[in-house]
Amino acid sequence: MAKKATKAKNVPATVDEVIEECAKKVRSGLGRKRVSAAARTYWETEYRASITHQLKQPGANWTKDRLRVLPVAKKLGKVAAALSTGNIVLRWAAEAASVAVQADPGCPGVGSGGFCDI
């Protein structure tokens, strides 16, 4: 039986890898709701900037930070879903959910180990 290839522990994560991991967690928090194109664009644009900044910080360590960040990403999906009255998360709900989760202790802000300061 062949073993799955695993990523080396000391290889830094790319911005796209972090965004994809976070997006999966956001989707898990959304339940059956879908995200509008405008909301998806908003989240990707805003979080790409903060994730890029965070990964450039000295000592950045996604392996360590993911334990704190991914639950916040799931919470982002849950809050956005709760704010949405229909089956689709609109941009206003995405924006409001982003503001709400910034108060989460897992999001201390860019430069402080946080990936969700937008």
Beta strands, then each sheet from edge to edge (+ up, - down):
strand 1: 34-35
strand 2: 88-89
sheet 1: 1+ 2+
end
